[in-house]
Amino acid sequence: MKKVVKFGGSSLASAEQFKKVKNIIDADESRVYVVPSAPGKRFSDDTKVTDMLLHVYKTASEGKDIDEEIKAIKARYDEIITGLELKDFSLDEDFEIIKKNLKEEPEVDYAASRGEYLNGKIMAAYLGIQFIDAAEVIFFNEEGNLNDYKTEKTLSAKLKQYDRAVVPGFYGMGKNGKVKTFSRGGSDVTGSIVARASKADVYENWTDVSGFLVADPRIVDSPKAIKFITYRELRELSYMGASVLHEDAIFPVRRAGIPINIRNTNKPEDEGTWIVESTCQKQDYVVTGIAGKKDFCTVFITKAMMNSEIGFGRKVLQAFEENSISFEHMPSGIDTMTIVVHADEFIHKEQSVISAIHRLAEPDSVEIESGLALIAVVGRGMKSASGTAGKLCTALAKKDINIKMIDQGSSELNIIVGVNNKDFDTAIKAIYEVFIEKK
């Protein structure tokens, strides 16, 4: 058995948290490769180290002195080193190099990545195992995307040299020879890449919650935990706002069939959530999870005999493509088509899009409406359960919530409903009540 373990920022925010992490690793000898994040918040009003580093970059790029800011960041790490009693270990030289590089040629990705890099060095020293700089084994192509082939080949070869190692998360090396980062939360992706390259049996992702919950606890009081969730279900929920795991972290392990186990650093006895390709484990509920986002716009297009006009949909979508706007959903009727888009992408280009639709597709009318919230009800159990959509609509009707749109995926894995922004919280509570509480 071989496990890759990734620890989030909250799990590594202080020396006390580091000690919890070491206890977790020591408790299972199969936990051989460790992927750390940068130190997170120690308390609610604290600042994450990555945010501090990004501010240093901003200061440096403006030509201002960064010595005091660097000193404040170093104090955070020195506090951890002292608390762990690493007497023969120091980051003094590393901080001198970081300060020099940011003064001479400030790079935002380089600055942002140093949090993980430094935490990785501390973790390796504390555990007494090998440190592998992610910039030497994880690579990006010219487009800024992960270079799968080169990364897999280099990382696999490197990991074979060491029975145990630490690989810091969040960054790698760009095609231009400079440090490049994933998007925020990208340490999850690094963990997934290491798991695939090492041919791990399990990828454990340790954070500050005991796995996924059926619904957002800020909306629903004490929602139930999800024991098993498939990659496809997770993809749907992550896209709609569930944020325990970076959504791109699914792909490397999915191709290798490696399960992900979301665990709680502060409650290591909790089993957490298992993310798997497929499972015959019995589900407690028809619905696996409920998630959503606010602030979408709908573009409602009408044209008589639309259904018989070949290429009409392509012409409409071309109008959005010309304006670099992606669409979320496209429910349609015989003479109508609705395009759902993110408000923040669309609002500044709305008139340009409408003009392009008229030019390209010659519709009878185009109407825009804003203030739409989308809620995804996701569950592999929906395939074999009858009346799911009816139960959902009834639950919302009882709360006097008007459904603006409804769209069910062809896989029958999810149903997406659109409601007014103001009804968002009430709708999620109503859906949770009918599918989970009244089960």
C-alpha positions, 0 to 999 in steps of 0.5 A: 500500500502506498499513499500520497498525503496532501495537507492544506494551509490550515493544517500547516499554519503553526508548529502545533498543526505541523505536529498533528501532521507528523502524528498522522504521517507516523501513524501509517507507514504507507503515507510516503509522499507528502505535498504541503501547502503554504501556511494558512490562517492561524486565527480568523483575522490572520493573513495567509502567507500566500497573500502576504507574498503577493503583497510583497510582489506588488510592493516590489513591482512598484519599486518600493522597499520590501525588507519589512514585509519580508521580515514579517513573512520570515517571522511566521516561518521562524515561529514554526521552526522554533516551535518544532525545535529544529535547532540546526535548520534555518531558512535565512539563506532562502529568504535572502535569495527570495528578497534578491530575486523580488527586488531585481525581477519581481515575478508574481508566480515566483512570489506566490509559490514561495509559501509552499516552497518554504513550507516544504523545506520545513516539512522535509527537515521535520520528517527527516525525508527528502525535499524535491523542488516542484520546479524540477519535476512539474512542467507547464507548456507554452499555453500555460497548461500542465505538460503531462508527458514531461511531468509524468516522466520526470516526476516518476523517475525522481520519486523512484529514487526515494522511498519517502519525499516532500514535494511542495504544492501549487507550482512548477516550471514554465516553458520560459524557465520561470516558476509558474503556479496553478490557480489558487488551491492548486496544491490539490492538483500537485497532490493528484499529479504526485499520486499518479506518478508514484502509482499510489493506491490512495490520495489522501487530501487533509484539510480542516473539514471531515470531507464533503457535506451534502450542502453548504453549512453556511446555508443548511444547519449541520448538513449530512456528510457524504461518505462516497462520491464519484468523480463525475458527481464531484465535478458537477458539484465543484463546478457549481461552487462546492470548494473542498477540493480544486476541481482540476485535481480530479483528472490525474487520479481519475485516469489512473483509477486512484481514489481520493480520501478527504480527511480532517487534520484536526479529527484524524479519526473521522473517515471523511469522504471517498472520491471514487470512479465508481462504487456499489456502496449503498447510498443513504440518499437519492441526492449526493449533493446540492450546490449552486451559484448566484449572479447569472444572466439569461439571453432569451432569443425568439424566432418563428420556425427556429427549429427548421432553420439549419445552423441557427444555434451555431450562429447564436453561439458565434455571437458569444464566441466573438466576444470571448464569452462562454455559456453555462446552459442552453435550454431551448424550445421550438421557437425559443433559445435561452443562453445562460452566462455569468453576469460578470463576463457578460454585463460589459459586453451585452450590447455587443453580443445582442448586436452580433446575434441580430447580425448573425442569426436575425432573430425576432427578439432578444431579451436579457434578464439578470439576477438568476441563481443556478442550483445543481442537484447531483446524485448517481441515485437519481438514475434509478429513482422515479419522481426526482424532478417532480419532488424537486419542483414540489418542494420549491413550489411549497416555498413559493419559489418560481423556477425560472429554468430547469435543465436535466443532464443527459446522464441523469446525474444532475438537475439544474434549476434557475431561481431568483438570487433572492430565493437562493438560500431558501431553495437550497434549504427546501431541496435539502429538506425534501431529499435528506431530512425527510428521507 
